[in-house]
Amino acid sequence: MPPRQRLAPADRRAQLLGVGARLFAERPYADVLMEDVAEQAGVSRALLYRHFPSKHALFAAVYQQAADRLLAETRFDPGHSLAEQLAQGMDVHLDYFVANRNAVLAANRVLAGDPVIQTIMTDELDALRTRLLAVLPLTDDGAREAVSGVLKSWLVFVQVLCVDWLTHETCTRTELRDVCVGAALGALRPLLAEDPAPDRRP
């Protein structure tokens, strides 16, 4: 066990989240033990449980932190084409998915249906949808409602496709990204006043 350091509560929590994130990325969910987290953080199990009362609570905090970071790093800028914005957002998420394959599979497979984890994912998808709606050329409330429904379904499609790809890579990462971007452009074209990607063939 590393020598224990005195840290402020917020710093200790951040340290434990860092250790937890690394272990959940390296190992399947079932193989991450709280005693391993405590040992690698150089703290007692009692102190670890004071911050996180269970492995589930630690994982939920790790995944919430990841969702917040992904939202912060995904940039939607009306100055860029929709295709460019979607590709940037996909790259940000795929970087995380590839580096944290075990954590993503835990959230979507092992803990599928868990209300806490599902709320984290749903909240992130809703935030992404809201931000996309804000940069799209929508003419009226009817168009906005229609596009919102398409985006909601598209985000779920992307989530399922990416999880399947992490399990069995049937195409390259670039192909996966382009499939997801192309699916969004194709679905949105009939609903927008302007072609979202005039340089891309329908």
C-alpha positions in Angstrom: 0.0 0.0 0.0 1.4 3.5 -0.9 2.1 5.7 2.1 -1.1 7.5 3.2 -1.3 11.2 2.6 -3.5 13.7 4.4 -5.9 15.3 1.9 -8.8 17.6 2.1 -12.1 15.7 1.7 -12.7 17.0 -1.8 -9.1 16.1 -2.8 -9.5 12.7 -1.3 -12.7 12.1 -3.2 -11.1 13.2 -6.4 -8.2 10.8 -5.8 -10.5 7.9 -5.1 -12.5 8.6 -8.2 -9.3 8.6 -10.2 -8.2 5.2 -8.8 -11.7 3.9 -9.4 -11.9 5.1 -12.9 -8.6 3.5 -13.7 -9.6 0.1 -12.2 -13.0 0.1 -13.9 -11.3 0.8 -17.2 -8.7 -1.9 -16.7 -11.0 -4.7 -15.4 -14.5 -6.1 -15.8 -16.9 -4.7 -13.2 -17.0 -8.0 -11.3 -13.2 -8.0 -10.9 -13.0 -4.6 -9.3 -12.8 -5.0 -5.5 -13.2 -2.1 -3.1 -10.2 -3.4 -1.1 -8.1 -3.0 -4.3 -9.3 0.6 -4.7 -8.4 1.3 -1.0 -5.0 -0.3 -1.3 -4.1 1.5 -4.5 -5.3 4.8 -3.1 -3.3 4.2 0.0 -6.3 4.5 2.4 -8.1 2.2 4.7 -11.3 0.5 3.6 -13.2 2.5 6.3 -12.1 5.8 4.7 -13.0 4.6 1.2 -16.5 3.5 2.4 -16.9 6.9 4.1 -16.8 8.5 0.7 -18.4 5.7 -1.3 -20.6 3.2 0.6 -20.5 0.6 -2.1 -18.8 -0.4 -5.4 -22.0 0.6 -7.2 -21.8 4.1 -5.6 -18.2 4.4 -6.7 -18.9 3.3 -10.2 -21.9 5.7 -10.5 -19.7 8.6 -9.4 -17.0 7.6 -11.9 -19.5 7.4 -14.7 -21.2 10.7 -13.8 -17.8 12.3 -13.9 -17.1 10.8 -17.3 -20.5 12.0 -18.6 -19.8 15.5 -17.4 -16.4 15.5 -19.1 -17.8 14.2 -22.3 -20.4 16.9 -22.4 -17.8 19.6 -21.7 -15.5 18.3 -24.5 -18.3 17.9 -27.1 -18.6 21.2 -28.9 -21.5 22.3 -31.1 -20.7 25.4 -33.1 -23.1 26.9 -35.7 -20.0 28.1 -37.5 -19.1 24.6 -38.5 -21.1 22.2 -40.6 -23.4 19.7 -38.9 -21.3 16.9 -40.2 -18.1 18.4 -38.7 -19.9 18.9 -35.3 -21.3 15.4 -35.2 -17.9 13.9 -36.2 -16.2 15.9 -33.4 -18.7 14.7 -30.8 -18.4 11.1 -32.0 -14.6 11.3 -31.8 -14.8 12.6 -28.2 -17.1 9.8 -27.2 -15.2 7.1 -29.1 -11.9 8.2 -27.5 -13.5 7.5 -24.1 -15.2 4.3 -25.1 -12.0 2.8 -26.4 -10.0 3.8 -23.4 -12.7 2.7 -21.0 -14.1 -0.3 -22.7 -14.8 -2.3 -19.5 -16.5 0.7 -17.8 -18.8 1.3 -20.8 -19.7 -2.4 -21.1 -20.4 -2.4 -17.3 -22.8 0.5 -17.6 -24.6 -0.9 -20.7 -24.5 -4.6 -20.1 -23.7 -5.6 -16.5 -25.7 -2.7 -15.0 -28.3 -2.4 -17.8 -31.5 -1.4 -16.2 -29.9 0.0 -13.1 -31.9 3.2 -12.4 -28.9 5.3 -11.2 -26.7 4.4 -14.2 -29.5 4.7 -16.7 -30.3 8.2 -15.4 -26.7 9.3 -15.9 -26.8 8.1 -19.5 -30.2 9.4 -20.2 -29.3 12.8 -18.8 -26.2 13.0 -21.0 -28.2 12.0 -24.1 -30.9 14.6 -23.3 -28.2 17.3 -22.9 -26.6 16.4 -26.2 -30.0 16.5 -27.9 -30.8 19.9 -26.5 -27.5 21.3 -27.6 -27.9 19.9 -31.1 -31.3 21.4 -31.4 -29.9 24.8 -30.5 -27.5 24.8 -33.5 -29.9 23.3 -36.2 -31.7 25.6 -38.6 -35.3 24.9 -37.4 -38.1 27.0 -38.9 -40.9 26.4 -36.3 -42.0 24.5 -33.3 -43.3 21.7 -35.4 -40.0 21.1 -37.1 -38.3 21.3 -33.7 -40.5 18.6 -32.3 -39.9 16.4 -35.2 -36.2 16.8 -35.2 -36.1 16.3 -31.4 -37.7 12.9 -31.9 -35.3 11.9 -34.6 -32.3 13.0 -32.5 -33.6 11.1 -29.5 -33.8 7.9 -31.5 -30.5 8.5 -33.3 -28.6 8.9 -30.0 -30.0 5.6 -28.7 -29.0 4.0 -32.1 -25.5 5.3 -31.6 -25.3 4.1 -28.1 -26.4 0.6 -29.0 -24.1 0.4 -32.1 -21.1 1.6 -30.1 -21.6 -0.9 -27.3 -22.0 -3.7 -29.9 -18.8 -2.5 -31.6 -16.9 -2.5 -28.3 -18.0 -6.2 -27.9 -17.1 -7.2 -31.4 -15.3 -4.8 -33.8 -17.0 -5.6 -37.1 -15.7 -2.4 -38.7 -13.0 0.2 -38.2 -13.4 3.1 -35.8 -13.5 5.6 -38.6 -16.2 3.5 -40.4 -18.2 3.4 -37.2 -18.0 7.1 -36.8 -19.0 7.7 -40.4 -21.9 5.3 -40.2 -23.3 7.2 -37.1 -22.8 10.7 -38.7 -24.3 9.5 -42.0 -27.3 8.1 -40.2 -28.0 11.4 -38.5 -27.6 13.4 -41.7 -29.9 11.1 -43.7 -32.5 11.1 -41.0 -32.5 14.9 -40.6 -32.4 16.0 -44.2 -36.2 15.8 -44.9 -36.9 17.8 -41.8 -34.5 20.8 -42.2 -35.0 23.9 -44.3 -31.3 23.8 -45.3 -29.3 20.7 -46.3 -27.2 19.9 -43.2 -24.4 18.6 -45.4 -24.6 19.9 -48.9 -21.1 18.6 -49.7 -22.2 15.1 -48.8 -24.2 13.1 -51.2 -27.6 12.0 -49.8 
